[in-house]
Amino acid sequence: MVSSQKLASLIHETQKNISLYINGEFTTALSGMTFKNMNPFTNEQINEVSEGQSDDINKAVAAAREAFDHGPWKTMKLTKRLEYIYRIADLIDEEIEKIAYLEALDTGLPISQTRKMVSRASENFRFYARMVENRLVGDAYQVDDEFINYTIHAPVGVAGLITPWNAPFMLETWKIAPALATGNTVVLKPAELSPLSANLLAEVIHKADLPKGVFNVVHGRGEIAGDALVKHPDVQLISFTGETTTGSTIIKNSADTLKSCSMELGGKSPIIVFEDADFDRALDACVWGIYSFNGERCTANSRLFLQEGIKDRFIDALRIRVANIKVGDPLDVSTEVGPLIDKEHYGKVKGYLEIAKEEGTEVITGDIPHELAKGNFVAPTLILNAKNNMRVSQEEIFGPILTVMTFKDEEEVIKLANDIKYGLAGYVWTNDIKRGHRVAHKVDAGMLWVNAQNVRDLRTPFGGSKSSGIGREGGHYGFDFYTEQKIIHVSIADHHIQQFGKNSGR
């Protein structure tokens, strides 16, 4: 629990205006422009944020470029560089309670959930330090007694990282850690709706005393600051997590400068529950998978497929569980679902409830208590009697809404699960383990869980197929993005070389 004295200090901290962080210094935007940062629980202003424009992006990229080309970062001894990475992790651990508080205040995510995410953020840095030490390795190829050919991994250059507003601190570190550990320099453009923890991350990295220009933060709007970062010719990498349409635009806008792009995009993930599944565990996983994080999670199991034999029993159990979910103040440790990120997103999610009714479904949703009326609250909701071709079944809602459908057999549910443009995640519940493997193999998604909720192993690849993304983050798989592989050919003998022109005068 946060003491009253600590709470007063945190409240005072949030009232400070937020600056950009460029070339090792906190600075205001060159234009002097700012934007308001709002509290999703009260819809009152928290503070003001410097609004970066293209000139600020140019300044940050120039600093990152100078640090990469002429600074010590990419050329320093690996052990020295990784000392910085471990130091960042230690400094994050010192600020866990503060970061968790800021994240809950800024995003509306319940503080009981932001605490868990923050603890993983420091592990992201330690994990990638270990990965670079142990897995950033090359291959060697001997050609008889004439050649040794070997590969090395080299940092690419300036990485432009564009991060979302859901779980912002953890997802920022998820990109920053491998980018820095592999020797790249970074310009971070955080989501404008959740700037508090990104600012604190800049303060943490400033304390770690990285060389100037290695890490930079430019707050601003995606269509201005983000677009300038994507189009900048001195940026080699763009890693983006967010909505699919935006991701497509980023790829188009980065094409002229031939950037490498890593895209972790939207999802509409199925959870498939067969009649022989462990009923109670499947129920627990289903409820947690869609209503945790306020439903604002790309891997949320937002489409539930129930085999017909357990439909009525499972829906009855869902009704009871969903009605008992605690909705409230995100800073209350007992809260399970908090407010959505802002008024605009709240309006979008509420609009889907009307769409669901127009499409002929049964919408089961609770009332929001009067004392929560100022916030962007949508009660945990069930949509029953849905069809897979309906908008509420096909489009990413990104809120605490579960669409429920039924199926007869394995063949039918695989077709239903795959009949969608997304392919990020999927969940299969059955006690027939052979069937579990079969279905997981056939569902079009980058990640599948069998008899498990969304648990992550940092060593494994993270990413989707179809409209859910391009590339993979996580483990050593991220090295394919953050490094260039070079092949070095070394002659170890006087091998034969063609002698063009040697006898041309005869």
Sequence and secondary structure as in RCSB ss.txt:
>XXXX:A:sequence
MVSSQKLASLIHETQKNISLYINGEFTTALSGMTFKNMNPFTNEQINEVSEGQSDDINKAVAAAREAFDHGPWKT
MKLTKRLEYIYRIADLIDEEIEKIAYLEALDTGLPISQTRKMVSRASENFRFYARMVENRLVGDAYQVDDEFINY
TIHAPVGVAGLITPWNAPFMLETWKIAPALATGNTVVLKPAELSPLSANLLAEVIHKADLPKGVFNVVHGRGEIA
GDALVKHPDVQLISFTGETTTGSTIIKNSADTLKSCSMELGGKSPIIVFEDADFDRALDACVWGIYSFNGERCTA
NSRLFLQEGIKDRFIDALRIRVANIKVGDPLDVSTEVGPLIDKEHYGKVKGYLEIAKEEGTEVITGDIPHELAKG
NFVAPTLILNAKNNMRVSQEEIFGPILTVMTFKDEEEVIKLANDIKYGLAGYVWTNDIKRGHRVAHKVDAGMLWV
NAQNVRDLRTPFGGSKSSGIGREGGHYGFDFYTEQKIIHVSIADHHIQQFGKNSGR
>XXXX:A:secstr
   HHHHHHHHHHHTS B EEETTEEE  TT  EEEEE TTT  EEEEEE   HHHHHHHHHHHHHHHHHSSTTT
S HHHHHHHHHHHHHHHHHTHHHHHHHHHHHH   HHHHHHHHHHHHHHHHHHHHHHHHH    EEEETTTEEEE
EEEEE SEEEEE  SSSHHHHHHHHHHHHHHTT EEEEE  TT  HHHHHHHHHHHHTT  TTSEEE    IIII
IHHHHH TT  EEEEES HHHHHHHHHHHGGGT EEEEE     EEEE TTS HHHHHHHHHHHHHGGGG  TT 
  EEEEEGGGHHHHHHHHHHHHHT  B  TTSTT SB   S HHHHHHHHHHHHHHHHTT EEEE    GGGTTS
     EEEES  TTSHHHHS   SSEEEEEEESSHHHHHHHHHSSSEESEEEEE S HHHHHHHHHHS  SEEEE
S  S   TTS B  EETTEES BSGGGGHHHHEEEEEEEEE S      TTTTTT 
